[in-house]
């Protein structure tokens, strides 16, 4: 079990966010899910989110972001320029390995943009619910039950 998508439960329940987060964390800990690179998922507004991935050492051209069939994929791969380095590396503690992170997007969540600042890749997402699915107000009639009001005709005086 690599990833458990709990987004359907988020759409139909209220107040269980913490429980779902704990289930996801527990599942990731048991199956040896990759932890590189580290990332955050934040809610920045009611219908806006931000994924921040720590990509220190990667340039903009070494990163790619793709959205396909409801899955956001962030990839990073280092160029081969390091092979031509003249210095001898005595200890290499800075990870510069290729990575791929996948995120399942809920219905109507779209990528708004991305930026790279201080070694952090920020991907901004927005949830745009179609007008047909938004709640709408239903007018309440003040006429007596059983006496339908005729619309479009002048009332008799």
N, C-alpha and C positions, 0 to 999 in steps of 0.2 A: 504494500500500500504506500505509494509515493506521495500522493496528494489527495486530500479529502476536500471536495468542494462543498462548503456549507452555505453558499450564497442563497440557495432556495429557502433555507431555514431563516436566514436574515430577512428575507422578504415577507415572511408570514408570521414572524414572532416579534415580540417587543420585550426588551430587558434581558435578553440572554446573550448579549455580545460577549461578556466576560467568559461565560461557559464555553461558547464556541471557540474563542481564542485559546482557552486551555486545552480543548480537544485537539485543535490543530497543532499546538506546541507539543503535546504528548505524542501525537502520531508522527511528527517530524523527528522526535527524539528516538523513537523505536525503530524506524526504518533506515536510519543512517542518511537522512536527507542531506544534501550538500549545504554547507554553511558559508561558502565563498561565492561571491563577495557578500558582506553583510548588507542588509537593507532595512528600511522603515516603510510602513504604510500609514499614512496620516489622513484624517478627515479634515479638510481645510474650510469647508462650508457645508451646508445641508446637503447639497448635491455635488460636491467637489472633493476630490481626493488627490493625494500626491504620493508617489512612490519615489523614495530616495535610495539610491544604490551607491555604496562607497566604491569608487573606481579610481583610486589614487594611482597615478602612473600611466593611465590610459589617456590618449588624446582623443579629440572628437572624431577623427577619421578612423580610429581603431575600435569604435563602438557602433553598434547598429541596433535600431529599435524597429520591430515589425509587429503589426497587428493582423491576425488572420483567424477567422472563424471564432471570434470571442476569446482568443488567447493573445496576450501581450508577451512578446519574447524580446529580451534584452541580451545581446551578445557582445563579448569583448575578446579581441585577439591582438596580441602584440605583434608588431612588425619584426622582421628578421634583422633589423639594424643592430640589435644587440650582439649579434654574432661577429660583427666587425669591430667590436670594442677592443681597444688596445690595453686597457687596464686588467690586471688579474684580480678577480673577485675572491677574497679570502673567506667571506661569509655572506650568503645571500638570504636575508630574512624578509625582504620585501617581495611579496608574491606578485609575479607578473605573468601568471598563467592565464590561459584562455578560460572563459566561463560562458555559461548560458543560464539565464534565469527566466522561468515562465510564470505568468500570472493569469489565472482565469478571470475574465471580466464578466460581471453580471450583465443582464439585459440592459440595453440602452446606455451603457457606459462607453464613452469614447475618449481617445487620447486628444488632449487639447494642445499639447506642446511639450517640448523637452529642452532642458538647459544643463550645461556643464559648468559648475562653479566650485573652485577650491577642492577638486578631487571628488565631488559629489555630483552624480547624475540625477537630476530632478525630472520626473515624468508626471505632468499634470493631467488629471482625468476629470471628466465631468459626466454626470448622469443626466441625460436629456430625455425625459419622458414625453412620448408623443402626445399631442393635444387630445387625441381620442381616448387616451388612457388616464388623463388627469381627472381628478374629481371635479364635478360640476354641481352647481346649485340647482335644485328643483324648486320651481315656484309653488307656493302654497296658496290655494284658492280660498277666498273668504265667503263664498256662496254656501248656502245651506245644503246639506246632503240631499241628494235626490233632485235637486234643482240645478241642472247644469247651466252655466253661464254661456250665452251665445256670443261668440266673438265676431266682431266685424259688423254687427247691426246696431242701429241706434236704438236706445231704450225708449219705451213709450212713456210719456209724461202723464 
